Amino acid sequence: MQSDQKEFRVFLADEAATEALGGQLAKVVIDAGRGATLFLQGNLGMGKTTLSRGVMRGLGHEGAVKSPTYTLVEPYEHLQPAAYHFDLYRLGDPEELEYMGIRDYFEGGNFCLIEWPERGLGVLPQPDLVVTLEREGRGRAARLVPGTKNGESLLAMLKDAGNNRPGADPGQDKRG
């Protein structure tokens, strides 16, 4: 694991490690007592939905977590904070987000995870954290970059907790 003031990088050896990172993200948002908006970036198959599953389970969801590719949003309003998982892969035009009342989801301390956020640029708010997943060796690398003061605070909390995350292998991360 390597980090500096502006980003946090961690090697994820497998699916369990990716899910564990999601759980850790959920924990820092709960501990901070405020919502967050996370942009999830990466090619198809990099683990965005796996990370989202870890977040939802970390928030207390016990059922299935699927990517809302066709519905655009999967609500988890029974959680505290309420969470919304967006997948904008099939979005034709960012303006479509206005018709679904996208801005309402980002109010009131909700936790919003957005896959394929580049398809909603110009309509989506500034993310608190951008999480980019990339292939690295036999696993994945996650790079987390804050986009707001809230994101900086969450990232600092995650760094503090990072040494105890299962599946994270600091010896595998060679980038700085």
FENRA-V803926 format. One line per field, one symbol per residue. phi: phi as a letter, one per 30 degrees, with the letter a starting at -180 (. if undefined). psi: psi as a letter, one per 20 degrees, with the letter a starting at -180 (. if undefined). burial: # if it has 24 or more other ideal C-beta (glycine too) atoms within 12 Angstrom, else .. Layout:
phi = ???
psi = ???
burial = ???
This chain:
phi = .babdcabbbdcdadddddddedddeddddddibdacccccldeidjddddddddddddjdcddbbddeccibcdbdddbddbbccbcecddbededddciedddcciidcccbdhdddcejcdddddbccccbdbhcbbccccbdcbdddddddddddddedcddidbddccccb
psi = pqrahirpqqpohahhhghhgghhggghgghhkraqpppoqqrpjijghgggghgghhijpiaqoqplhhihpoqmiirorqqpoqojgjphphhhhhhjlhhhhjqkkroppoqlhhijqihqrpqgqpoppqpocjbqpppppqirhghggggghgghihijpqipnhiioiq.
burial = #.#...#######...##############.#..########...##############.#...#.##...###.#..#.#########.#.....#....#..##...########.##..###.########.#..#########..###.##.###.##..#.###..##...
